[in-house]
């Protein structure tokens, strides 16, 4: 385990042990806890505290997830695999066009493929509820296609990427 991974794991355990507010682990750290080998340098969480959520609702770019889209993994609350995949897809095309944004876009797409493979191994597809809540446009699918290796893009298609398309 790398030093970055050790620090991320320590941070997650500290959150779990000390934060009274319910939280959901998302992003690269959630993928790490489910077996992805990519190293992440941050910990992304969704929080449930209504006071904080009310404040965040007014900030552009924040979305609220509900419990039906969450599952427990190793004692931590994480987004279900299909939601984690789609969040990563959406994050990928919202990144800045600078060097840092492009690097994060590539790790987003790597994570999306990880989730697609996990869904496929589990015999699952992107759910209707996920597709309804997090639709994407044809433009964004084209963006994904030109940004990704053909085999990686195929992984997304095979688990139901088309379901996300806005009619």
C-alpha positions as CSV (number, residue, x, y, z in Angstrom):
1,X,0.0,0.0,0.0
2,X,1.4,3.4,-1.0
3,X,1.8,6.2,1.5
4,X,-1.0,8.1,-0.3
5,X,-3.3,5.1,0.1
6,X,-2.3,4.7,3.8
7,X,-3.2,8.4,4.4
8,X,-6.5,8.1,2.6
9,X,-7.4,4.9,4.6
10,X,-6.4,6.6,7.8
11,X,-8.5,9.7,6.9
12,X,-11.5,7.5,6.1
13,X,-11.2,5.6,9.4
14,X,-10.9,8.8,11.3
15,X,-14.1,10.1,9.6
16,X,-16.0,6.9,10.3
17,X,-14.9,6.9,14.0
18,X,-15.3,10.6,14.8
19,X,-17.8,12.3,12.6
20,X,-21.2,12.1,14.0
21,X,-22.9,13.2,10.8
22,X,-23.7,10.4,8.4
23,X,-21.6,10.5,5.3
24,X,-21.2,8.6,2.1
25,X,-17.8,7.9,0.7
26,X,-17.6,8.6,-3.1
27,X,-15.0,9.1,-5.8
28,X,-11.6,7.5,-5.9
29,X,-11.5,6.6,-2.2
30,X,-14.8,4.6,-2.6
31,X,-13.4,2.8,-5.6
32,X,-10.2,2.0,-3.6
33,X,-12.3,0.4,-0.9
34,X,-14.0,-1.7,-3.5
35,X,-10.8,-3.0,-5.0
36,X,-9.6,-0.4,-7.5
37,X,-5.8,-0.1,-7.5
38,X,-5.7,3.6,-8.6
39,X,-4.1,5.8,-5.9
40,X,-6.1,8.8,-4.9
41,X,-4.9,11.8,-3.0
42,X,-8.2,13.1,-1.6
43,X,-11.3,11.8,0.1
44,X,-14.7,12.8,-1.3
45,X,-17.7,12.4,0.8
46,X,-21.4,13.2,0.7
47,X,-22.9,14.4,3.9
48,X,-26.3,14.1,5.4
49,X,-26.3,16.9,8.0
50,X,-29.3,19.0,7.1
51,X,-27.7,22.2,8.2
52,X,-24.7,21.7,5.9
53,X,-26.9,20.3,3.1
54,X,-29.1,23.4,3.2
55,X,-26.1,25.6,2.8
56,X,-24.7,23.5,0.0
57,X,-28.0,23.5,-1.9
58,X,-27.4,27.2,-2.7
59,X,-23.8,26.5,-4.1
60,X,-23.7,25.9,-7.8
61,X,-22.3,22.4,-8.6
62,X,-23.5,20.5,-5.5
63,X,-26.1,17.7,-5.8
64,X,-28.0,15.9,-3.1
65,X,-28.0,12.1,-3.1
66,X,-30.6,10.1,-1.2
67,X,-30.1,6.9,0.8
68,X,-31.7,4.6,-1.9
69,X,-28.6,5.2,-4.0
70,X,-26.2,4.1,-1.3
71,X,-24.9,0.8,0.0
72,X,-22.6,-0.4,2.7
73,X,-19.1,-1.7,1.8
74,X,-16.7,-2.6,4.6
75,X,-18.7,-0.7,7.1
76,X,-18.7,2.5,5.0
77,X,-21.6,4.0,3.0
78,X,-20.8,4.3,-0.7
79,X,-22.7,5.1,-3.8
80,X,-24.1,2.1,-5.6
81,X,-21.9,1.1,-8.5
82,X,-24.1,2.5,-11.2
83,X,-24.4,5.8,-9.5
84,X,-20.6,5.9,-8.8
85,X,-20.0,5.2,-12.5
86,X,-22.3,7.9,-13.8
87,X,-21.0,10.5,-11.3
88,X,-17.5,9.8,-12.6
89,X,-18.7,10.1,-16.2
90,X,-20.4,13.5,-15.5
91,X,-17.4,14.7,-13.5
92,X,-15.1,13.9,-16.5
93,X,-16.8,16.3,-18.9
94,X,-17.2,19.0,-16.3
95,X,-13.4,19.3,-15.6
96,X,-11.5,22.4,-16.5
97,X,-9.5,22.4,-19.7
98,X,-6.2,23.1,-17.9
99,X,-3.5,20.5,-17.1
100,X,-4.9,19.7,-13.7
101,X,-8.5,19.3,-15.1
102,X,-7.3,17.1,-17.9
103,X,-5.4,14.8,-15.5
104,X,-8.5,14.6,-13.2
105,X,-10.6,13.8,-16.3
106,X,-8.5,10.9,-17.1
107,X,-8.7,9.5,-13.6
108,X,-12.5,10.0,-13.7
109,X,-12.7,8.0,-16.9
110,X,-10.4,5.3,-15.4
111,X,-12.7,5.1,-12.4
112,X,-15.8,4.9,-14.6
113,X,-14.4,1.9,-16.4
114,X,-13.6,0.3,-13.1
115,X,-17.2,0.7,-12.0
116,X,-18.4,-0.6,-15.4
117,X,-16.3,-3.7,-15.0
118,X,-17.6,-4.2,-11.4
119,X,-21.2,-3.9,-12.7
120,X,-20.5,-6.4,-15.5
121,X,-19.0,-8.9,-13.1
122,X,-22.0,-8.5,-10.8
123,X,-24.3,-9.1,-13.8
124,X,-25.8,-5.7,-13.4
125,X,-26.6,-2.7,-15.7
126,X,-27.1,1.0,-15.0
127,X,-30.4,1.2,-13.2
128,X,-33.5,3.0,-14.5
129,X,-33.5,5.2,-11.4
130,X,-29.8,6.2,-12.0
131,X,-30.6,6.9,-15.7
132,X,-33.6,9.1,-14.7
133,X,-31.7,11.0,-12.0
134,X,-28.4,11.5,-13.9
135,X,-29.1,11.8,-17.7
136,X,-26.4,12.9,-20.1
137,X,-26.6,14.3,-23.7
138,X,-25.5,12.8,-27.0
139,X,-22.7,15.5,-27.0
140,X,-21.3,14.1,-23.8
141,X,-21.4,10.5,-25.1
142,X,-19.5,11.8,-28.1
143,X,-17.0,13.5,-25.8
144,X,-16.5,10.2,-23.9
145,X,-16.0,8.3,-27.1
146,X,-13.2,10.6,-28.4
147,X,-11.7,10.9,-24.9
148,X,-11.4,7.1,-24.2
149,X,-9.9,4.0,-25.6
150,X,-12.4,2.1,-27.7
151,X,-12.4,-0.9,-25.5
152,X,-12.9,1.2,-22.3
153,X,-15.8,3.0,-24.0
154,X,-17.3,-0.3,-25.0
155,X,-17.3,-1.3,-21.3
156,X,-19.5,1.7,-20.5
157,X,-21.8,0.9,-23.4
158,X,-22.1,-2.8,-22.3
159,X,-23.4,-1.8,-18.9
160,X,-26.1,0.5,-20.3
161,X,-24.6,3.9,-21.1
162,X,-27.4,4.4,-23.7
163,X,-29.9,4.4,-20.9
164,X,-28.5,7.7,-19.7
165,X,-29.2,9.5,-23.0
166,X,-31.6,12.4,-22.9
167,X,-34.3,11.6,-25.4
